[in-house]
Structures are given as C-alpha cells and as structure tokens.
Amino acid sequence: MISSTNTGETPARLRTLLPLTRLNFILMAIAGIVITAGFLLMTGEPSGADTFNPDIFSTRRIVVGPTITFLGYIFMGVAIMWPTRRRDTTTTSSATNPASKA
C-alpha cells in the first residue's frame, strides 16, 4: 500500500499516480470470470483404460471451451491496457500562462 507519510502528498494525489484505475480492475475481474468459464466448459468425464467416452471429442470441449478461454485472455490484455481518463488537478488559465495570449 502506498503511504502518504513518506512523500508528503495527499492520498487523493497518490491515487491519480497509480497506473490502473477501478475500471481496469473491474474489467480484469470480468476477464477472469470468462477465462474460468472457458476452463469449466472443457471439463467432463475422461475416457478410461477399459471404457471409451466419445464425449471427449464434443464440440463444447474441443472448440467452445478453448475459444472462450482464448477470448478471455485477449480481454484481460485489453483490460490491463484500457486507457484511463485522468482529471488534471492543475488547471492553467490564460492569465497565468503568457504563451496562451499569443
């Protein structure tokens, strides 16, 4: 956890310095749920040494599950790189900025 006692800055200012925002974490949680759902779609009864289970070749286990998992990993990358809209706390007016008068 970032402590404001060492730097002398307020917690609100430190929060703007963090690379990820609350939205990034929400999107990453959704991506984690999608990845878990993909792995759950790939589960099922295995074939044994003395029995053959044709369900191991089902479309759900071979196509749908891995596709959902792959899309979840792609969405995780998007969630991490999602741009944040930060509010600039320091506003400059035309009276304080002489370059803006030109």
C-alpha positions, 0 to 999 in steps of 0.5 A: 500500500502506498503511504502518504507519510513518506512523500508528503502528498495527499492520498487523493494525489497518490491515487491519480499516480497509480497506473490502473484505475477501478475500471481496469480492475473491474474489467480484469475481474470480468476477464477472469470470470470468462477465462474460468468459464472457458476452463469449466466448459472443457471439463467432463468425464475422461475416457478410461483404460477399459471404457471409451467416452466419445464425449471427449471429442464434443464440440463444447470441449474441443472448440467452445471451451478453448475459444472462450478461454482464448477470448478471455485472455485477449480481454484481460490484455485489453483490460490491463491496457484500457486507457484511463481518463485522468482529471488534471488537478492543475488547471492553467488559465490564460492569465497565468500562462503568457504563451496562451495570449499569443 
